[in-house]
């Protein structure tokens, strides 16, 4: 039993790496060529920058095709075994679909943790550089990282945005404070040329005040703001949840999204990041009962087609569910976990049906 498990694990893993690398490198080549002018312009016509750009984009592209590659790898493995009638030998030896699914569980957990690590560590790290380059999809959301970084802060219901900040964020320039009531409605907007933190309070200079009441804007030379501000994490100031670490997502949830996006958007992506660990194994497990149904080599085409259909249906359902969660039409946990739960139920139903037929 252990030998069979190791054989299946090696076959799936080898095909997974080949498919993932093939798809990722193909997409990276097209991406680099389509953005070649912008890449070379930013790097002073240094052609090695194309390779650096591909390296920076690799984690994000690989994560996009991760589960798809895993699905195809399992299907190709099962098709190969079924074509040689080796699956029939496994069933005849008394090995059930549930046992094969358990054999693949260690690989599924390892690959799930691997995808989680890529999304939680590699993608946020490379996104910082890509935003600085401002190439391709990052052209419209370019943010210079460092002391010139736009920074977001929150104090109670109030939101502050500063265009520039020093390294310790004790001196700010281009400050805008959005004062809100308990319902989150704007009460007052304060615009200041600069702000300096002194004795736990902010001293604003050259201040313009707009009120939601029908009154003329007011201008003062200086004023004090006493809000206890909390800062948006420096590596996540763009507010793009798919490019943030798990810790950054939780930080934004606790601080109500710092006014960049609603807190439930970051909460949905927090749950989504956790679900990656389980989704990888389920993507493999759902294919195994199909091999029990289409036992002979002549039916491998039906098995492959059914597996691809289930996989793509899951990807579409998952995307729709996350969109609904980001719109606030469903609880964040439901948006992330319902597709995974549906895939788990489908896998269990197919496995039980295969056991009954056997």
C-alpha positions in Angstrom: 0.0 0.0 0.0 2.8 2.4 0.9 4.6 1.6 -2.4 1.5 2.4 -4.4 1.0 5.6 -2.5 4.6 6.7 -3.2 4.2 5.8 -6.9 1.0 7.8 -7.3 2.6 10.7 -5.4 5.6 10.8 -7.6 3.6 10.5 -10.8 1.2 13.4 -9.8 4.0 15.6 -8.6 6.2 15.2 -11.7 3.3 16.0 -14.0 2.2 18.9 -11.8 5.6 20.5 -12.0 5.8 20.0 -15.8 2.4 21.5 -16.4 2.8 24.4 -13.9 6.2 25.4 -15.3 5.0 25.1 -18.9 1.9 27.2 -18.4 3.7 29.8 -16.2 6.7 30.2 -18.5 4.4 30.6 -21.6 2.3 33.3 -19.9 5.4 35.1 -18.6 7.0 35.1 -22.1 3.8 36.7 -23.6 3.6 39.1 -20.7 7.2 40.2 -20.9 7.0 40.7 -24.7 3.8 42.7 -24.6 5.3 45.0 -22.0 8.8 45.0 -23.3 8.9 48.7 -24.2 7.8 49.8 -20.7 10.2 47.4 -19.0 13.2 48.6 -21.1 12.3 52.2 -20.7 12.3 51.9 -16.9 15.6 49.9 -16.8 17.5 52.1 -19.3 17.3 49.5 -22.2 18.8 46.8 -20.1 17.5 43.6 -21.7 18.3 41.5 -18.6 15.4 43.4 -17.0 13.1 41.2 -19.0 14.3 38.2 -17.0 14.0 40.2 -13.8 10.5 41.1 -14.7 9.6 37.5 -15.4 11.1 36.5 -12.1 9.0 39.1 -10.2 5.9 38.0 -12.0 6.6 34.3 -11.6 5.0 33.8 -8.1 1.7 35.6 -9.1 1.3 33.7 -12.4 2.3 30.4 -10.8 -0.3 30.8 -8.1 -3.0 31.6 -10.7 -2.4 28.3 -12.5 -1.5 26.2 -9.4 -4.8 24.4 -8.8 -5.5 24.1 -12.5 -2.1 22.4 -13.0 -2.8 20.1 -10.1 -6.1 19.1 -11.5 -4.6 18.3 -14.9 -1.7 16.4 -13.3 -4.1 14.1 -11.4 -6.3 13.6 -14.5 -3.3 12.7 -16.7 -2.0 10.3 -14.1 -5.3 8.5 -13.8 -5.8 8.5 -17.6 -2.4 6.9 -18.0 -3.1 4.2 -15.4 -6.6 3.6 -16.8 -5.3 3.3 -20.4 -2.9 0.5 -19.3 -5.7 -1.1 -17.3 -3.6 -0.6 -14.1 -6.6 1.1 -12.4 -8.5 -2.1 -12.8 -5.7 -4.0 -11.0 -5.8 -1.5 -8.2 -9.6 -1.9 -7.7 -9.2 -5.7 -8.0 -6.6 -5.6 -5.2 -9.2 -4.2 -2.9 -7.9 -0.6 -3.0 -10.9 1.8 -2.8 -11.2 5.4 -4.0 -11.1 6.6 -0.4 -7.8 4.9 0.1 -6.3 6.5 -3.0 -7.5 9.9 -1.8 -5.8 9.3 1.5 -2.6 8.3 -0.3 -2.6 11.7 -2.0 -3.4 13.6 1.1 0.2 14.3 2.2 1.0 15.7 -1.3 -2.2 17.7 -1.3 -1.4 19.3 2.1 2.2 20.1 1.0 1.1 21.7 -2.2 -1.6 23.6 -0.4 0.9 25.0 2.1 3.2 25.8 -0.8 0.5 27.8 -2.6 -0.3 29.5 0.7 3.3 30.5 1.2 3.6 31.8 -2.3 0.5 34.0 -1.9 1.4 35.1 1.6 5.1 35.8 1.2 6.3 35.8 -2.4 3.4 37.7 -4.0 3.4 40.6 -1.5 7.2 40.9 -1.7 7.3 41.0 -5.5 4.2 43.3 -5.8 6.1 46.1 -4.1 8.8 46.1 -6.9 6.2 45.7 -9.6 4.2 48.7 -8.4 7.4 50.7 -8.5 8.1 49.6 -12.1 4.6 50.5 -13.1 4.5 48.0 -15.9 1.4 46.2 -17.4 -1.4 45.8 -14.8 0.6 47.9 -12.3 0.7 51.0 -14.6 -2.5 52.4 -13.1 -1.6 51.7 -9.5 2.0 52.6 -9.3 3.1 53.5 -5.8 6.6 54.6 -5.0 7.7 52.7 -1.9 9.6 54.5 0.9 9.3 57.9 2.5 7.3 59.3 -0.4 4.7 56.6 0.0 1.0 57.6 0.4 0.0 56.5 3.9 -3.3 55.7 5.4 -4.2 56.0 9.1 -7.3 55.5 11.2 -8.4 57.0 14.6 -11.8 55.7 15.7 -14.2 56.5 12.8 -11.8 59.1 11.3 -9.6 58.3 8.3 -6.4 60.2 7.5 -4.4 60.1 4.2 -1.0 61.7 3.8 0.8 62.0 0.4 4.3 61.9 1.9 5.8 60.8 5.2 9.2 60.6 6.8 10.7 57.2 7.8 9.0 57.2 11.2 5.8 58.8 10.0 6.1 61.7 12.5 6.0 64.4 9.8 3.4 64.3 7.1 2.7 66.3 4.0 -0.5 66.7 1.9 -2.7 65.6 4.8 -6.4 64.9 4.4 -8.6 63.9 7.4 -12.1 62.4 6.8 -14.1 62.8 10.0 -17.0 60.4 10.1 -19.9 59.7 12.4 -20.8 56.3 13.9 -22.6 55.3 10.7 -19.5 56.1 8.7 -21.0 59.2 7.0 -18.7 62.1 6.4 -19.0 65.0 8.8 -16.0 67.1 8.0 -13.0 67.1 5.7 -9.8 68.7 6.9 -7.0 69.4 4.4 -3.6 70.5 5.7 -0.3 71.3 4.0 1.7 69.4 6.7 1.3 67.7 10.1 3.8 67.1 12.9 3.4 64.8 15.8 4.1 66.5 19.1 3.3 65.1 22.6 0.9 62.5 21.3 -1.0 65.0 19.2 -0.9 66.2 15.6 -0.2 69.8 14.8 -1.7 70.7 11.4 -0.4 73.7 9.4 -2.2 75.7 6.7 -5.5 74.0 7.2 -8.7 74.2 5.1 -11.9 72.8 6.6 -15.0 71.6 4.7 -18.2 70.8 6.6 -21.1 68.8 5.4 -23.3 71.6 6.7 -24.2 74.3 4.2 -21.4 76.7 5.4 -18.4 78.3 3.7 -15.1 76.4 4.0 -12.9 77.7 6.8 -9.1 78.3 6.7 -6.8 78.5 9.7 -3.1 78.7 10.0 -2.8 75.9 12.5 -4.9 73.5 14.5 -4.4 70.4 16.7 -5.8 67.0 15.9 -5.9 64.6 18.9 -6.9 61.4 17.3 -5.0 58.2 18.2 -4.0 57.2 14.7 -3.0 53.8 13.6 -1.1 53.3 10.4 -1.8 51.1 7.4 1.0 48.6 7.0 3.7 50.0 4.7 3.8 47.0 2.4 0.0 47.0 1.9 -0.8 50.7 1.3 -2.3 50.0 -2.1 -5.1 48.2 -0.4 -5.1 45.3 -2.9 -6.1 42.3 -0.8 -4.8 39.7 -3.2 -1.3 41.1 -2.9 -1.3 41.3 0.9 0.0 38.9 3.5 -2.3 37.2 6.0 -1.1 39.6 8.8 -1.7 42.6 6.6 -5.2 41.4 5.8 -6.0 40.9 9.5 -4.6 44.4 10.3 -6.8 46.0 7.7 -9.9 44.1 9.0 -9.2 45.3 12.6 -8.9 48.9 11.3 -11.9 48.8 9.0 -9.9 48.9 5.9 -8.4 52.3 6.7 -11.1 53.8 4.4 -9.5 52.3 1.3 -12.0 49.4 1.0 -14.7 48.0 3.3 -13.4 45.7 6.0 -15.4 42.7 4.7 -13.3 42.7 1.5 -10.1 42.0 3.5 -11.9 39.6 5.7 -13.1 37.6 2.7 -9.6 37.4 1.3 -8.3 36.4 4.8 -10.6 33.4 4.7 -9.7 32.7 1.1 -6.0 32.6 1.9 -6.6 30.0 4.7 -8.8 27.9 2.4 -5.9 27.4 -0.1 -4.4 24.7 2.2 -7.5 22.4 1.8 -8.5 23.3 -1.8 -5.3 21.8 -3.3 -6.1 18.3 -1.9 -9.7 18.5 -2.8 -8.8 19.4 -6.4 -6.9 16.0 -6.5 -9.4 14.0 -4.6 -12.4 14.9 -6.8 -10.7 13.2 -9.8 -10.2 9.8 -8.1 -13.8 8.6 -8.1 -14.0 9.3 -11.8 -11.3 6.7 -12.4 -13.5 4.2 -10.5 -16.5 4.9 -12.8 -14.6 4.9 -16.1 -12.5 1.8 -15.4 -11.4 0.7 -18.8 -9.0 2.5 -21.2 -11.6 3.2 -23.8 -13.5 5.5 -21.4 -10.5 7.7 -20.4 -11.8 10.5 -22.7 -15.0 10.7 -20.7 -13.1 10.7 -17.4 -10.7 13.5 -18.5 -13.6 15.6 -19.8 -15.7 15.1 -16.6 -12.7 16.1 -14.4 -11.9 19.2 -16.5 -15.6 20.2 -16.4 -15.8 19.8 -12.6 -12.5 21.7 -12.2 -13.5 24.7 -14.3 -17.0 24.8 -12.7 -15.3 25.1 -9.4 -13.0 27.9 -10.6 -16.0 29.8 -12.0 -18.1 29.3 -8.8 -15.1 30.3 -6.7 -14.7 33.5 -8.6 -18.4 34.4 -8.5 -18.5 33.7 -4.7 -15.5 35.9 -4.0 -17.0 38.7 -6.1 -20.3 38.4 -4.1 -18.2 38.5 -0.9 -16.3 41.6 -2.0 -19.7 43.3 -2.8 -20.9 42.6 0.8 -23.8 40.4 -0.5 -22.6 37.4 1.5 -20.6 36.9 4.8 -16.9 37.0 4.2 -16.4 33.4 5.5 -19.2 32.1 3.3 -17.7 33.7 0.2 -14.4 31.9 0.8 -15.5 28.6 2.2 -18.7 27.7 0.4 -16.9 26.8 -2.9 -14.5 24.6 -0.9 -17.4 23.0 1.0 -19.3 22.4 -2.2 -16.2 20.7 -3.8 -15.7 18.6 -0.6 -19.4 17.5 -0.7 -19.2 16.6 -4.4 -16.0 14.7 -3.8 -17.6 12.7 -1.0 -20.7 12.0 -3.0 -18.7 10.7 -6.0 -16.5 8.6 -3.8 -19.5 7.0 -2.0 -21.2 6.3 -5.3 -18.0 4.7 -6.6 -17.8 2.6 -3.5 -21.4 1.5 -4.0 -20.9 0.6 -7.7 -17.7 -1.3 -6.8 
